[in-house]
Amino acid sequence: MPTTEEPIWESTTVQNLIRYRPSGTYFARFKVGGKLVRQSLETAVFSVAVVGVDNTGETSLQLVN
C-alpha cells in the first residue's frame, strides 16, 4: 500500500506567500542577492498575512538597495 505524504510547504494564491503546514504559519518568500529567503509573518490568518507580505517585500528591497 503506497503512502502519500503531503508537502510541508503549501503555496497560496498570493505571490511570494507560502504556508508552513505543521504550524499553519505564513511566510514571505523572496530572493535577495540571488538567495531564497523565507521570513515568518508570525500569523496563521490569511488576510493578515497578505498585508504582511506586502510590508515585508518593501523592507527586503530596502535592505538590498
mmCIF file as Biopython writes it, N, C-alpha, C and O atoms, coordinates in Angstrom:
data_model
#
loop_
_atom_site.group_PDB
_atom_site.id
_atom_site.type_symbol
_atom_site.label_atom_id
_atom_site.label_alt_id
_atom_site.label_comp_id
_atom_site.label_asym_id
_atom_site.label_entity_id
_atom_site.label_seq_id
_atom_site.pdbx_PDB_ins_code
_atom_site.Cartn_x
_atom_site.Cartn_y
_atom_site.Cartn_z
_atom_site.occupancy
_atom_site.B_iso_or_equiv
_atom_site.auth_seq_id
_atom_site.auth_asym_id
_atom_site.pdbx_PDB_model_num
ATOM 1   N N  . MET A ? 1  ? 0.835  -1.174 0.000  1.0 0.0 1  A 1 
ATOM 2   C CA . MET A ? 1  ? 0.000  0.000  0.000  1.0 0.0 1  A 1 
ATOM 3   C C  . MET A ? 1  ? 0.885  1.244  0.000  1.0 0.0 1  A 1 
ATOM 4   O O  . MET A ? 1  ? 1.662  1.432  0.937  1.0 0.0 1  A 1 
ATOM 5   N N  . PRO A ? 2  ? 0.795  2.098  -1.017 1.0 0.0 2  A 1 
ATOM 6   C CA . PRO A ? 2  ? 1.666  3.276  -1.086 1.0 0.0 2  A 1 
ATOM 7   C C  . PRO A ? 2  ? 1.244  4.345  -0.077 1.0 0.0 2  A 1 
ATOM 8   O O  . PRO A ? 2  ? 0.057  4.548  0.178  1.0 0.0 2  A 1 
ATOM 9   N N  . THR A ? 3  ? 2.231  5.012  0.481  1.0 0.0 3  A 1 
ATOM 10  C CA . THR A ? 3  ? 1.946  6.098  1.412  1.0 0.0 3  A 1 
ATOM 11  C C  . THR A ? 3  ? 2.028  7.419  0.666  1.0 0.0 3  A 1 
ATOM 12  O O  . THR A ? 3  ? 2.933  7.635  -0.141 1.0 0.0 3  A 1 
ATOM 13  N N  . THR A ? 4  ? 1.092  8.286  0.937  1.0 0.0 4  A 1 
ATOM 14  C CA . THR A ? 4  ? 1.092  9.591  0.291  1.0 0.0 4  A 1 
ATOM 15  C C  . THR A ? 4  ? 1.314  10.654 1.365  1.0 0.0 4  A 1 
ATOM 16  O O  . THR A ? 4  ? 0.499  10.832 2.270  1.0 0.0 4  A 1 
ATOM 17  N N  . GLU A ? 5  ? 2.416  11.337 1.241  1.0 0.0 5  A 1 
ATOM 18  C CA . GLU A ? 5  ? 2.728  12.400 2.176  1.0 0.0 5  A 1 
ATOM 19  C C  . GLU A ? 5  ? 2.437  13.734 1.514  1.0 0.0 5  A 1 
ATOM 20  O O  . GLU A ? 5  ? 2.759  13.942 0.344  1.0 0.0 5  A 1 
ATOM 21  N N  . GLU A ? 6  ? 1.833  14.626 2.262  1.0 0.0 6  A 1 
ATOM 22  C CA . GLU A ? 6  ? 1.575  15.962 1.747  1.0 0.0 6  A 1 
ATOM 23  C C  . GLU A ? 6  ? 2.840  16.793 1.904  1.0 0.0 6  A 1 
ATOM 24  O O  . GLU A ? 6  ? 3.603  16.581 2.846  1.0 0.0 6  A 1 
ATOM 25  N N  . PRO A ? 7  ? 3.073  17.733 0.999  1.0 0.0 7  A 1 
ATOM 26  C CA . PRO A ? 7  ? 4.250  18.585 1.134  1.0 0.0 7  A 1 
ATOM 27  C C  . PRO A ? 7  ? 4.134  19.462 2.382  1.0 0.0 7  A 1 
ATOM 28  O O  . PRO A ? 7  ? 3.035  19.829 2.798  1.0 0.0 7  A 1 
ATOM 29  N N  . ILE A ? 8  ? 5.281  19.789 2.967  1.0 0.0 8  A 1 
ATOM 30  C CA . ILE A ? 8  ? 5.303  20.603 4.179  1.0 0.0 8  A 1 
ATOM 31  C C  . ILE A ? 8  ? 4.930  22.047 3.861  1.0 0.0 8  A 1 
ATOM 32  O O  . ILE A ? 8  ? 4.234  22.698 4.640  1.0 0.0 8  A 1 
ATOM 33  N N  . TRP A ? 9  ? 5.394  22.549 2.714  1.0 0.0 9  A 1 
ATOM 34  C CA . TRP A ? 9  ? 5.129  23.939 2.322  1.0 0.0 9  A 1 
ATOM 35  C C  . TRP A ? 9  ? 3.955  23.964 1.355  1.0 0.0 9  A 1 
ATOM 36  O O  . TRP A ? 9  ? 3.915  23.191 0.398  1.0 0.0 9  A 1 
ATOM 37  N N  . GLU A ? 10 ? 3.001  24.855 1.606  1.0 0.0 10 A 1 
ATOM 38  C CA . GLU A ? 10 ? 1.814  24.981 0.766  1.0 0.0 10 A 1 
ATOM 39  C C  . GLU A ? 10 ? 1.829  26.344 0.069  1.0 0.0 10 A 1 
ATOM 40  O O  . GLU A ? 10 ? 1.988  27.377 0.719  1.0 0.0 10 A 1 
ATOM 41  N N  . SER A ? 11 ? 1.665  26.339 -1.239 1.0 0.0 11 A 1 
ATOM 42  C CA . SER A ? 11 ? 1.619  27.609 -1.963 1.0 0.0 11 A 1 
ATOM 43  C C  . SER A ? 11 ? 0.237  28.235 -1.801 1.0 0.0 11 A 1 
ATOM 44  O O  . SER A ? 11 ? -0.741 27.547 -1.509 1.0 0.0 11 A 1 
ATOM 45  N N  . THR A ? 12 ? 0.175  29.544 -1.996 1.0 0.0 12 A 1 
ATOM 46  C CA . THR A ? 12 ? -1.091 30.265 -1.884 1.0 0.0 12 A 1 
ATOM 47  C C  . THR A ? 12 ? -1.377 30.987 -3.198 1.0 0.0 12 A 1 
ATOM 48  O O  . THR A ? 12 ? -0.577 30.934 -4.131 1.0 0.0 12 A 1 
ATOM 49  N N  . THR A ? 13 ? -2.506 31.648 -3.260 1.0 0.0 13 A 1 
ATOM 50  C CA . THR A ? 13 ? -2.869 32.389 -4.459 1.0 0.0 13 A 1 
ATOM 51  C C  . THR A ? 13 ? -2.155 33.732 -4.531 1.0 0.0 13 A 1 
ATOM 52  O O  . THR A ? 13 ? -2.203 34.404 -5.561 1.0 0.0 13 A 1 
ATOM 53  N N  . VAL A ? 14 ? -1.495 34.129 -3.451 1.0 0.0 14 A 1 
ATOM 54  C CA . VAL A ? 14 ? -0.789 35.405 -3.394 1.0 0.0 14 A 1 
ATOM 55  C C  . VAL A ? 14 ? 0.688  35.174 -3.689 1.0 0.0 14 A 1 
ATOM 56  O O  . VAL A ? 14 ? 1.310  34.276 -3.123 1.0 0.0 14 A 1 
ATOM 57  N N  . GLN A ? 15 ? 1.236  35.986 -4.570 1.0 0.0 15 A 1 
ATOM 58  C CA . GLN A ? 15 ? 2.638  35.863 -4.943 1.0 0.0 15 A 1 
ATOM 59  C C  . GLN A ? 15 ? 3.534  36.115 -3.728 1.0 0.0 15 A 1 
ATOM 60  O O  . GLN A ? 15 ? 3.266  37.018 -2.936 1.0 0.0 15 A 1 
ATOM 61  N N  . ASN A ? 16 ? 4.591  35.323 -3.581 1.0 0.0 16 A 1 
ATOM 62  C CA . ASN A ? 16 ? 5.589  35.417 -2.511 1.0 0.0 16 A 1 
ATOM 63  C C  . ASN A ? 16 ? 5.044  35.076 -1.132 1.0 0.0 16 A 1 
ATOM 64  O O  . ASN A ? 16 ? 5.652  35.443 -0.126 1.0 0.0 16 A 1 
ATOM 65  N N  . LEU A ? 17 ? 3.921  34.388 -1.064 1.0 0.0 17 A 1 
ATOM 66  C CA . LEU A ? 17 ? 3.342  33.990 0.222  1.0 0.0 17 A 1 
ATOM 67  C C  . LEU A ? 17 ? 3.191  32.477 0.244  1.0 0.0 17 A 1 
ATOM 68  O O  . LEU A ? 17 ? 2.559  31.898 -0.640 1.0 0.0 17 A 1 
ATOM 69  N N  . ILE A ? 18 ? 3.772  31.836 1.258  1.0 0.0 18 A 1 
ATOM 70  C CA . ILE A ? 18 ? 3.663  30.386 1.430  1.0 0.0 18 A 1 
ATOM 71  C C  . ILE A ? 18 ? 3.240  30.091 2.858  1.0 0.0 18 A 1 
ATOM 72  O O  . ILE A ? 18 ? 3.370  30.933 3.746  1.0 0.0 18 A 1 
ATOM 73  N N  . ARG A ? 19 ? 2.728  28.871 3.067  1.0 0.0 19 A 1 
ATOM 74  C CA . ARG A ? 19 ? 2.256  28.467 4.387  1.0 0.0 19 A 1 
ATOM 75  C C  . ARG A ? 19 ? 2.970  27.193 4.809  1.0 0.0 19 A 1 
ATOM 76  O O  . ARG A ? 19 ? 3.084  26.242 4.036  1.0 0.0 19 A 1 
ATOM 77  N N  . TYR A ? 20 ? 3.448  27.188 6.045  1.0 0.0 20 A 1 
ATOM 78  C CA . TYR A ? 20 ? 4.081  26.010 6.629  1.0 0.0 20 A 1 
ATOM 79  C C  . TYR A ? 20 ? 2.979  25.181 7.275  1.0 0.0 20 A 1 
ATOM 80  O O  . TYR A ? 20 ? 2.404  25.595 8.282  1.0 0.0 20 A 1 
ATOM 81  N N  . ARG A ? 21 ? 2.679  24.017 6.708  1.0 0.0 21 A 1 
ATOM 82  C CA . ARG A ? 21 ? 1.518  23.226 7.135  1.0 0.0 21 A 1 
ATOM 83  C C  . ARG A ? 21 ? 1.536  22.790 8.597  1.0 0.0 21 A 1 
ATOM 84  O O  . ARG A ? 21 ? 0.510  22.920 9.263  1.0 0.0 21 A 1 
ATOM 85  N N  . PRO A ? 22 ? 2.656  22.275 9.137  1.0 0.0 22 A 1 
ATOM 86  C CA . PRO A ? 22 ? 2.595  21.779 10.518 1.0 0.0 22 A 1 
ATOM 87  C C  . PRO A ? 22 ? 2.136  22.831 11.536 1.0 0.0 22 A 1 
ATOM 88  O O  . PRO A ? 22 ? 1.391  22.506 12.460 1.0 0.0 22 A 1 
ATOM 89  N N  . SER A ? 23 ? 2.568  24.074 11.378 1.0 0.0 23 A 1 
ATOM 90  C CA . SER A ? 23 ? 2.185  25.109 12.350 1.0 0.0 23 A 1 
ATOM 91  C C  . SER A ? 23 ? 1.093  26.028 11.828 1.0 0.0 23 A 1 
ATOM 92  O O  . SER A ? 23 ? 0.439  26.713 12.614 1.0 0.0 23 A 1 
ATOM 93  N N  . GLY A ? 24 ? 0.884  26.056 10.507 1.0 0.0 24 A 1 
ATOM 94  C CA . GLY A ? 24 ? -0.102 26.937 9.915  1.0 0.0 24 A 1 
ATOM 95  C C  . GLY A ? 24 ? 0.387  28.364 9.731  1.0 0.0 24 A 1 
ATOM 96  O O  . GLY A ? 24 ? -0.386 29.236 9.336  1.0 0.0 24 A 1 
ATOM 97  N N  . THR A ? 25 ? 1.655  28.611 10.012 1.0 0.0 25 A 1 
ATOM 98  C CA . THR A ? 25 ? 2.224  29.950 9.928  1.0 0.0 25 A 1 
ATOM 99  C C  . THR A ? 25 ? 2.530  30.321 8.484  1.0 0.0 25 A 1 
ATOM 100 O O  . THR A ? 25 ? 2.985  29.487 7.701  1.0 0.0 25 A 1 
ATOM 101 N N  . TYR A ? 26 ? 2.276  31.569 8.143  1.0 0.0 26 A 1 
ATOM 102 C CA . TYR A ? 26 ? 2.563  32.076 6.807  1.0 0.0 26 A 1 
ATOM 103 C C  . TYR A ? 26 ? 3.949  32.700 6.771  1.0 0.0 26 A 1 
ATOM 104 O O  . TYR A ? 26 ? 4.411  33.296 7.744  1.0 0.0 26 A 1 
ATOM 105 N N  . PHE A ? 27 ? 4.604  32.548 5.615  1.0 0.0 27 A 1 
ATOM 106 C CA . PHE A ? 27 ? 5.948  33.079 5.413  1.0 0.0 27 A 1 
ATOM 107 C C  . PHE A ? 27 ? 5.989  33.872 4.121  1.0 0.0 27 A 1 
ATOM 108 O O  . PHE A ? 27 ? 5.298  33.544 3.156  1.0 0.0 27 A 1 
ATOM 109 N N  . ALA A ? 28 ? 6.805  34.919 4.108  1.0 0.0 28 A 1 
ATOM 110 C CA . ALA A ? 28 ? 7.091  35.651 2.881  1.0 0.0 28 A 1 
ATOM 111 C C  . ALA A ? 28 ? 8.325  35.010 2.263  1.0 0.0 28 A 1 
ATOM 112 O O  . ALA A ? 28 ? 9.268  34.668 2.977  1.0 0.0 28 A 1 
ATOM 113 N N  . ARG A ? 29 ? 8.329  34.843 0.938  1.0 0.0 29 A 1 
ATOM 114 C CA . ARG A ? 29 ? 9.449  34.201 0.257  1.0 0.0 29 A 1 
ATOM 115 C C  . ARG A ? 29 ? 9.972  35.152 -0.813 1.0 0.0 29 A 1 
ATOM 116 O O  . ARG A ? 29 ? 9.232  35.558 -1.708 1.0 0.0 29 A 1 
ATOM 117 N N  . PHE A ? 30 ? 11.259 35.507 -0.715 1.0 0.0 30 A 1 
ATOM 118 C CA . PHE A ? 30 ? 11.883 36.438 -1.648 1.0 0.0 30 A 1 
ATOM 119 C C  . PHE A ? 30 ? 13.266 35.947 -2.027 1.0 0.0 30 A 1 
ATOM 120 O O  . PHE A ? 30 ? 13.867 35.134 -1.325 1.0 0.0 30 A 1 
ATOM 121 N N  . LYS A ? 31 ? 13.755 36.446 -3.132 1.0 0.0 31 A 1 
ATOM 122 C CA . LYS A ? 31 ? 15.153 36.247 -3.494 1.0 0.0 31 A 1 
ATOM 123 C C  . LYS A ? 31 ? 15.886 37.540 -3.218 1.0 0.0 31 A 1 
ATOM 124 O O  . LYS A ? 31 ? 15.528 38.593 -3.746 1.0 0.0 31 A 1 
ATOM 125 N N  . VAL A ? 32 ? 16.909 37.461 -2.392 1.0 0.0 32 A 1 
ATOM 126 C CA . VAL A ? 32 ? 17.718 38.625 -2.051 1.0 0.0 32 A 1 
ATOM 127 C C  . VAL A ? 32 ? 19.161 38.268 -2.345 1.0 0.0 32 A 1 
ATOM 128 O O  . VAL A ? 32 ? 19.707 37.332 -1.760 1.0 0.0 32 A 1 
ATOM 129 N N  . GLY A ? 33 ? 19.775 39.005 -3.243 1.0 0.0 33 A 1 
ATOM 130 C CA . GLY A ? 33 ? 21.152 38.716 -3.609 1.0 0.0 33 A 1 
ATOM 131 C C  . GLY A ? 33 ? 21.316 37.346 -4.240 1.0 0.0 33 A 1 
ATOM 132 O O  . GLY A ? 33 ? 22.373 36.730 -4.109 1.0 0.0 33 A 1 
ATOM 133 N N  . GLY A ? 34 ? 20.283 36.858 -4.925 1.0 0.0 34 A 1 
ATOM 134 C CA . GLY A ? 34 ? 20.348 35.566 -5.588 1.0 0.0 34 A 1 
ATOM 135 C C  . GLY A ? 34 ? 20.033 34.387 -4.686 1.0 0.0 34 A 1 
ATOM 136 O O  . GLY A ? 34 ? 20.035 33.246 -5.150 1.0 0.0 34 A 1 
ATOM 137 N N  . LYS A ? 35 ? 19.759 34.633 -3.392 1.0 0.0 35 A 1 
ATOM 138 C CA . LYS A ? 35 ? 19.450 33.552 -2.454 1.0 0.0 35 A 1 
ATOM 139 C C  . LYS A ? 35 ? 17.989 33.627 -2.042 1.0 0.0 35 A 1 
ATOM 140 O O  . LYS A ? 35 ? 17.429 34.713 -1.892 1.0 0.0 35 A 1 
ATOM 141 N N  . LEU A ? 36 ? 17.377 32.457 -1.858 1.0 0.0 36 A 1 
ATOM 142 C CA . LEU A ? 36 ? 15.998 32.385 -1.420 1.0 0.0 36 A 1 
ATOM 143 C C  . LEU A ? 36 ? 15.928 32.657 0.077  1.0 0.0 36 A 1 
ATOM 144 O O  . LEU A ? 36 ? 16.624 32.016 0.865  1.0 0.0 36 A 1 
ATOM 145 N N  . VAL A ? 37 ? 15.084 33.610 0.465  1.0 0.0 37 A 1 
ATOM 146 C CA . VAL A ? 37 ? 14.929 33.989 1.865  1.0 0.0 37 A 1 
ATOM 147 C C  . VAL A ? 37 ? 13.473 33.806 2.243  1.0 0.0 37 A 1 
ATOM 148 O O  . VAL A ? 37 ? 12.579 34.269 1.534  1.0 0.0 37 A 1 
ATOM 149 N N  . ARG A ? 38 ? 13.227 33.126 3.369  1.0 0.0 38 A 1 
ATOM 150 C CA . ARG A ? 38 ? 11.873 32.994 3.912  1.0 0.0 38 A 1 
ATOM 151 C C  . ARG A ? 38 ? 11.837 33.728 5.241  1.0 0.0 38 A 1 
ATOM 152 O O  . ARG A ? 38 ? 12.690 33.518 6.102  1.0 0.0 38 A 1 
ATOM 153 N N  . GLN A ? 39 ? 10.843 34.588 5.397  1.0 0.0 39 A 1 
ATOM 154 C CA . GLN A ? 39 ? 10.708 35.339 6.639  1.0 0.0 39 A 1 
ATOM 155 C C  . GLN A ? 39 ? 9.318  35.091 7.206  1.0 0.0 39 A 1 
ATOM 156 O O  . GLN A ? 39 ? 8.317  35.246 6.507  1.0 0.0 39 A 1 
ATOM 157 N N  . SER A ? 40 ? 9.262  34.706 8.476  1.0 0.0 40 A 1 
ATOM 158 C CA . SER A ? 40 ? 7.984  34.422 9.105  1.0 0.0 40 A 1 
ATOM 159 C C  . SER A ? 40 ? 7.163  35.693 9.245  1.0 0.0 40 A 1 
ATOM 160 O O  . SER A ? 40 ? 7.689  36.749 9.598  1.0 0.0 40 A 1 
ATOM 161 N N  . LEU A ? 41 ? 5.876  35.583 8.967  1.0 0.0 41 A 1 
ATOM 162 C CA . LEU A ? 41 ? 4.965  36.704 9.157  1.0 0.0 41 A 1 
ATOM 163 C C  . LEU A ? 41 ? 4.273  36.611 10.515 1.0 0.0 41 A 1 
ATOM 164 O O  . LEU A ? 41 ? 3.483  37.483 10.877 1.0 0.0 41 A 1 
ATOM 165 N N  . GLU A ? 42 ? 4.573  35.550 11.260 1.0 0.0 42 A 1 
ATOM 166 C CA . GLU A ? 42 ? 4.095  35.320 12.624 1.0 0.0 42 A 1 
ATOM 167 C C  . GLU A ? 42 ? 2.578  35.394 12.748 1.0 0.0 42 A 1 
ATOM 168 O O  . GLU A ? 42 ? 2.050  35.945 13.714 1.0 0.0 42 A 1 
ATOM 169 N N  . THR A ? 43 ? 1.886  34.834 11.759 1.0 0.0 43 A 1 
ATOM 170 C CA . THR A ? 43 ? 0.429  34.765 11.801 1.0 0.0 43 A 1 
ATOM 171 C C  . THR A ? 43 ? -0.046 33.517 11.068 1.0 0.0 43 A 1 
ATOM 172 O O  . THR A ? 43 ? 0.616  33.018 10.158 1.0 0.0 43 A 1 
ATOM 173 N N  . ALA A ? 44 ? -1.201 33.030 11.484 1.0 0.0 44 A 1 
ATOM 174 C CA . ALA A ? 44 ? -1.835 31.905 10.808 1.0 0.0 44 A 1 
ATOM 175 C C  . ALA A ? 44 ? -3.112 32.361 10.099 1.0 0.0 44 A 1 
ATOM 176 O O  . ALA A ? 44 ? -3.868 31.537 9.584  1.0 0.0 44 A 1 
ATOM 177 N N  . VAL A ? 45 ? -3.350 33.672 10.074 1.0 0.0 45 A 1 
ATOM 178 C CA . VAL A ? 45 ? -4.543 34.238 9.455  1.0 0.0 45 A 1 
ATOM 179 C C  . VAL A ? 45 ? -4.169 34.748 8.064  1.0 0.0 45 A 1 
ATOM 180 O O  . VAL A ? 45 ? -3.265 35.570 7.921  1.0 0.0 45 A 1 
ATOM 181 N N  . PHE A ? 46 ? -4.875 34.251 7.035  1.0 0.0 46 A 1 
ATOM 182 C CA . PHE A ? 46 ? -4.531 34.565 5.654  1.0 0.0 46 A 1 
ATOM 183 C C  . PHE A ? 46 ? -4.627 36.063 5.364  1.0 0.0 46 A 1 
ATOM 184 O O  . PHE A ? 46 ? -3.721 36.619 4.742  1.0 0.0 46 A 1 
ATOM 185 N N  . SER A ? 47 ? -5.688 36.725 5.793  1.0 0.0 47 A 1 
ATOM 186 C CA . SER A ? 47 ? -5.874 38.148 5.484  1.0 0.0 47 A 1 
ATOM 187 C C  . SER A ? 47 ? -4.788 39.012 6.111  1.0 0.0 47 A 1 
ATOM 188 O O  . SER A ? 47 ? -4.376 40.010 5.519  1.0 0.0 47 A 1 
ATOM 189 N N  . VAL A ? 48 ? -4.324 38.647 7.286  1.0 0.0 48 A 1 
ATOM 190 C CA . VAL A ? 48 ? -3.230 39.374 7.939  1.0 0.0 48 A 1 
ATOM 191 C C  . VAL A ? 48 ? -1.916 39.106 7.203  1.0 0.0 48 A 1 
ATOM 192 O O  . VAL A ? 48 ? -1.084 40.004 7.065  1.0 0.0 48 A 1 
ATOM 193 N N  . ALA A ? 49 ? -1.733 37.881 6.737  1.0 0.0 49 A 1 
ATOM 194 C CA . ALA A ? 49 ? -0.507 37.514 6.023  1.0 0.0 49 A 1 
ATOM 195 C C  . ALA A ? 49 ? -0.383 38.255 4.700  1.0 0.0 49 A 1 
ATOM 196 O O  . ALA A ? 49 ? 0.721  38.616 4.292  1.0 0.0 49 A 1 
ATOM 197 N N  . VAL A ? 50 ? -1.507 38.486 4.026  1.0 0.0 50 A 1 
ATOM 198 C CA . VAL A ? 50 ? -1.479 39.190 2.742  1.0 0.0 50 A 1 
ATOM 199 C C  . VAL A ? 50 ? -0.952 40.613 2.942  1.0 0.0 50 A 1 
ATOM 200 O O  . VAL A ? 50 ? -0.138 41.087 2.150  1.0 0.0 50 A 1 
ATOM 201 N N  . VAL A ? 51 ? -1.403 41.283 3.977  1.0 0.0 51 A 1 
ATOM 202 C CA . VAL A ? 51 ? -0.920 42.629 4.283  1.0 0.0 51 A 1 
ATOM 203 C C  . VAL A ? 51 ? 0.548  42.567 4.703  1.0 0.0 51 A 1 
ATOM 204 O O  . VAL A ? 51 ? 1.343  43.423 4.315  1.0 0.0 51 A 1 
ATOM 205 N N  . GLY A ? 52 ? 0.904  41.571 5.484  1.0 0.0 52 A 1 
ATOM 206 C CA . GLY A ? 52 ? 2.274  41.430 5.964  1.0 0.0 52 A 1 
ATOM 207 C C  . GLY A ? 52 ? 3.273  41.146 4.865  1.0 0.0 52 A 1 
ATOM 208 O O  . GLY A ? 52 ? 4.407  41.620 4.934  1.0 0.0 52 A 1 
ATOM 209 N N  . VAL A ? 53 ? 2.890  40.392 3.857  1.0 0.0 53 A 1 
ATOM 210 C CA . VAL A ? 53 ? 3.821  40.069 2.777  1.0 0.0 53 A 1 
ATOM 211 C C  . VAL A ? 53 ? 4.142  41.309 1.962  1.0 0.0 53 A 1 
ATOM 212 O O  . VAL A ? 53 ? 5.256  41.439 1.456  1.0 0.0 53 A 1 
ATOM 213 N N  . ASP A ? 54 ? 3.186  42.227 1.823  1.0 0.0 54 A 1 
ATOM 214 C CA . ASP A ? 54 ? 3.452  43.485 1.119  1.0 0.0 54 A 1 
ATOM 215 C C  . ASP A ? 54 ? 4.462  44.328 1.884  1.0 0.0 54 A 1 
ATOM 216 O O  . ASP A ? 54 ? 5.381  44.889 1.288  1.0 0.0 54 A 1 
ATOM 217 N N  . ASN A ? 55 ? 4.300  44.421 3.186  1.0 0.0 55 A 1 
ATOM 218 C CA . ASN A ? 55 ? 5.221  45.202 4.011  1.0 0.0 55 A 1 
ATOM 219 C C  . ASN A ? 55 ? 6.604  44.569 4.058  1.0 0.0 55 A 1 
ATOM 220 O O  . ASN A ? 55 ? 7.608  45.281 4.053  1.0 0.0 55 A 1 
ATOM 221 N N  . THR A ? 56 ? 6.671  43.266 4.102  1.0 0.0 56 A 1 
ATOM 222 C CA . THR A ? 56 ? 7.954  42.560 4.144  1.0 0.0 56 A 1 
ATOM 223 C C  . THR A ? 56 ? 8.718  42.749 2.845  1.0 0.0 56 A 1 
ATOM 224 O O  . THR A ? 56 ? 9.941  42.885 2.860  1.0 0.0 56 A 1 
ATOM 225 N N  . GLY A ? 57 ? 8.012  42.757 1.724  1.0 0.0 57 A 1 
ATOM 226 C CA . GLY A ? 57 ? 8.648  42.947 0.422  1.0 0.0 57 A 1 
ATOM 227 C C  . GLY A ? 57 ? 9.312  44.303 0.329  1.0 0.0 57 A 1 
ATOM 228 O O  . GLY A ? 57 ? 10.417 44.414 -0.201 1.0 0.0 57 A 1 
ATOM 229 N N  . GLU A ? 58 ? 8.663  45.328 0.831  1.0 0.0 58 A 1 
ATOM 230 C CA . GLU A ? 58 ? 9.251  46.662 0.813  1.0 0.0 58 A 1 
ATOM 231 C C  . GLU A ? 58 ? 10.501 46.716 1.676  1.0 0.0 58 A 1 
ATOM 232 O O  . GLU A ? 58 ? 11.491 47.338 1.292  1.0 0.0 58 A 1 
ATOM 233 N N  . THR A ? 59 ? 10.469 46.078 2.827  1.0 0.0 59 A 1 
ATOM 234 C CA . THR A ? 59 ? 11.619 46.052 3.733  1.0 0.0 59 A 1 
ATOM 235 C C  . THR A ? 59 ? 12.789 45.321 3.100  1.0 0.0 59 A 1 
ATOM 236 O O  . THR A ? 59 ? 13.930 45.771 3.206  1.0 0.0 59 A 1 
ATOM 237 N N  . SER A ? 60 ? 12.522 44.192 2.437  1.0 0.0 60 A 1 
ATOM 238 C CA . SER A ? 60 ? 13.584 43.415 1.804  1.0 0.0 60 A 1 
ATOM 239 C C  . SER A ? 60 ? 14.247 44.210 0.676  1.0 0.0 60 A 1 
ATOM 240 O O  . SER A ? 60 ? 15.465 44.153 0.506  1.0 0.0 60 A 1 
ATOM 241 N N  . LEU A ? 61 ? 13.457 44.936 -0.081 1.0 0.0 61 A 1 
ATOM 242 C CA . LEU A ? 61 ? 14.006 45.747 -1.160 1.0 0.0 61 A 1 
ATOM 243 C C  . LEU A ? 61 ? 14.896 46.870 -0.625 1.0 0.0 61 A 1 
ATOM 244 O O  . LEU A ? 61 ? 15.896 47.223 -1.250 1.0 0.0 61 A 1 
ATOM 245 N N  . GLN A ? 62 ? 14.535 47.425 0.522  1.0 0.0 62 A 1 
ATOM 246 C CA . GLN A ? 62 ? 15.338 48.472 1.127  1.0 0.0 62 A 1 
ATOM 247 C C  . GLN A ? 62 ? 16.683 47.920 1.587  1.0 0.0 62 A 1 
ATOM 248 O O  . GLN A ? 62 ? 17.693 48.620 1.511  1.0 0.0 62 A 1 
ATOM 249 N N  . LEU A ? 63 ? 16.713 46.680 2.062  1.0 0.0 63 A 1 
ATOM 250 C CA . LEU A ? 63 ? 17.961 46.068 2.507  1.0 0.0 63 A 1 
ATOM 251 C C  . LEU A ? 63 ? 18.926 45.860 1.357  1.0 0.0 63 A 1 
ATOM 252 O O  . LEU A ? 63 ? 20.138 45.995 1.531  1.0 0.0 63 A 1 
ATOM 253 N N  . VAL A ? 64 ? 18.404 45.535 0.187  1.0 0.0 64 A 1 
ATOM 254 C CA . VAL A ? 64 ? 19.251 45.288 -0.988 1.0 0.0 64 A 1 
ATOM 255 C C  . VAL A ? 64 ? 19.830 46.598 -1.508 1.0 0.0 64 A 1 
ATOM 256 O O  . VAL A ? 64 ? 21.014 46.667 -1.834 1.0 0.0 64 A 1 
ATOM 257 N N  . ASN A ? 65 ? 19.011 47.622 -1.586 1.0 0.0 65 A 1 
ATOM 258 C CA . ASN A ? 65 ? 19.451 48.903 -2.127 1.0 0.0 65 A 1 
ATOM 259 C C  . ASN A ? 65 ? 20.262 49.578 -1.122 1.0 0.0 65 A 1 
ATOM 260 O O  . ASN A ? 65 ? 20.745 50.685 -1.359 1.0 0.0 65 A 1 
#
